[in-house]
Amino acid sequence: MGQNAFNRLDGVRSQVKNSRSPRIYRILLPAKDLARSRRFYEALLGTRGRLVGGGRIYFDCGPVILGILDHSSRTARLIPTTEALYFATSDLEGVYRRARRLGCLTAGLLHDDPSSPLGEIVVRPWGERSFYAEDPSGNALCFVDAHTLFVGSREQIAALRRASKRVR
């Protein structure tokens, strides 16, 4: 494990130790083909993954580890995540270009809204600038401009309510 991983681990341990509420530190996504998924995520995220054993590849994504778990030998049908996994980035256009090159942009519309195509960078009704993609195993991903994150603050909720009243 590299020094960055140890530093991150110390930070996560400190956060958990100093808080009463649980913290997410790792999320696992199933993969039909671990090698293909590793290449995909390395290209999309612009960072190297690390093989940690047990059919897992880990990617450091801030304080949370994204783990890709090999499901190739499982006889049961692989069921991808049901909702998108959200990533914040300060380089939304760069990630979008990589996603387009990988051919993984999601087709269709968000909530059947023609002004909100999933696979394009647009401002969503809740104020986030984002686009949606899909990994080789069918897991839904969303990349959001870090400057536009909707975190459910009182101000954001009030603005969302005002906007939805205008639409009605």
C-alpha positions in Angstrom: 0.0 0.0 0.0 1.4 3.4 -1.0 2.0 6.3 1.5 -1.1 8.1 0.2 -3.3 5.1 1.0 -1.8 5.0 4.6 -2.4 8.7 5.1 -6.0 8.4 3.8 -6.5 5.4 6.1 -5.3 7.4 9.1 -7.7 10.2 8.1 -10.7 7.8 7.8 -9.8 6.2 11.1 -9.6 9.6 12.8 -13.0 10.6 11.4 -14.7 7.4 12.5 -13.1 7.5 15.9 -14.1 11.2 16.5 -17.7 10.7 15.3 -20.7 8.9 16.7 -22.3 8.4 13.2 -20.9 5.7 10.9 -18.8 6.9 7.9 -18.7 5.2 4.5 -15.1 4.3 3.7 -15.6 1.6 1.0 -18.1 0.9 -1.7 -18.0 -2.3 -3.8 -19.3 -2.6 -7.3 -19.7 -6.0 -9.0 -17.8 -6.7 -12.2 -18.4 -9.3 -14.8 -14.8 -9.0 -16.1 -12.4 -7.7 -13.5 -9.5 -7.0 -15.9 -11.8 -5.1 -18.3 -13.4 -3.2 -15.4 -9.9 -2.2 -14.1 -8.9 -0.8 -17.5 -12.2 1.0 -17.7 -12.0 2.7 -14.3 -8.3 3.5 -14.7 -9.1 5.3 -18.0 -12.3 7.0 -16.7 -11.0 8.1 -13.3 -7.5 8.9 -14.6 -5.9 7.0 -11.7 -4.4 3.5 -11.2 -6.2 0.9 -9.3 -4.5 -1.6 -7.0 -5.2 -5.3 -6.8 -5.8 -6.1 -3.1 -6.6 -9.8 -3.4 -9.8 -11.7 -3.2 -10.7 -10.6 -6.7 -10.8 -6.9 -5.8 -9.3 -3.8 -7.3 -9.3 -0.6 -5.2 -9.4 3.0 -6.4 -8.8 5.8 -4.0 -11.7 8.3 -4.5 -11.1 10.9 -1.7 -11.9 9.4 1.7 -13.9 6.6 0.1 -12.4 3.6 -1.6 -14.2 2.4 -4.7 -13.8 -1.4 -4.8 -14.4 -3.4 -8.0 -15.3 -7.0 -7.0 -14.9 -9.9 -9.4 -18.2 -11.7 -10.0 -17.1 -13.7 -13.1 -17.2 -17.0 -11.4 -20.6 -16.6 -9.8 -23.4 -18.6 -11.3 -26.1 -16.1 -10.3 -26.9 -13.3 -12.7 -24.9 -10.1 -11.9 -27.2 -7.4 -10.7 -25.7 -3.9 -11.1 -26.4 -1.2 -8.6 -29.9 0.2 -8.9 -29.0 3.8 -8.6 -26.1 5.8 -9.7 -22.9 6.1 -7.7 -22.1 9.8 -7.6 -18.6 11.2 -8.0 -17.6 14.9 -7.4 -14.9 16.3 -9.7 -13.3 19.6 -10.3 -12.6 18.5 -13.9 -16.1 17.5 -15.2 -15.2 18.2 -18.8 -12.0 16.1 -18.6 -13.9 13.2 -17.2 -16.7 13.7 -19.8 -14.1 13.5 -22.6 -12.7 10.2 -21.2 -16.2 8.8 -20.8 -17.1 9.7 -24.4 -13.9 8.1 -25.6 -14.8 4.9 -23.6 -18.3 5.0 -25.2 -20.0 4.7 -21.8 -22.3 7.7 -21.7 -25.8 6.9 -20.7 -28.5 7.3 -23.3 -32.0 8.6 -22.5 -33.5 11.4 -20.5 -33.6 12.1 -16.8 -37.3 11.9 -15.6 -38.3 11.9 -19.3 -37.3 15.6 -19.5 -36.0 16.6 -22.9 -33.9 19.3 -21.3 -32.0 16.8 -19.2 -30.2 14.2 -21.4 -28.4 11.7 -19.2 -25.2 11.4 -21.2 -24.6 15.1 -21.6 -23.3 17.8 -19.2 -26.3 19.8 -18.2 -27.5 21.6 -15.1 -30.1 19.3 -13.4 -33.3 20.6 -11.8 -31.6 20.5 -8.4 -28.7 22.6 -9.6 -26.0 20.1 -10.2 -24.0 20.2 -13.4 -23.5 16.6 -14.3 -23.6 13.7 -16.7 -24.4 10.0 -16.4 -22.4 7.0 -17.6 -22.4 3.2 -17.2 -19.5 0.8 -16.5 -18.9 -2.4 -18.5 -21.0 -4.4 -15.9 -24.0 -2.1 -16.1 -23.3 -0.1 -12.9 -24.7 3.4 -13.2 -22.3 6.3 -12.5 -22.9 10.1 -12.3 -20.1 12.7 -12.4 -20.9 16.1 -10.8 -19.1 19.4 -11.0 -17.7 19.8 -7.5 -18.8 23.4 -7.4 -22.5 22.5 -7.9 -23.0 19.6 -5.4 -26.5 19.3 -4.1 -26.0 18.3 -0.5 -29.5 19.0 0.9 -28.7 22.3 2.7 -31.7 24.4 3.8 -30.9 26.9 1.1 -30.7 24.3 -1.6 -34.0 22.7 -0.6 -35.7 26.1 -0.5 -34.4 26.9 -4.0 -35.5 23.5 -5.3 -39.0 24.1 -3.9 -39.2 27.5 -5.4 -38.1 26.2 -8.8 -40.6 23.3 -8.7 -43.5 25.7 -7.9 -42.5 27.8 -11.0 -42.7 24.7 -13.2 -46.2 23.7 -12.1 
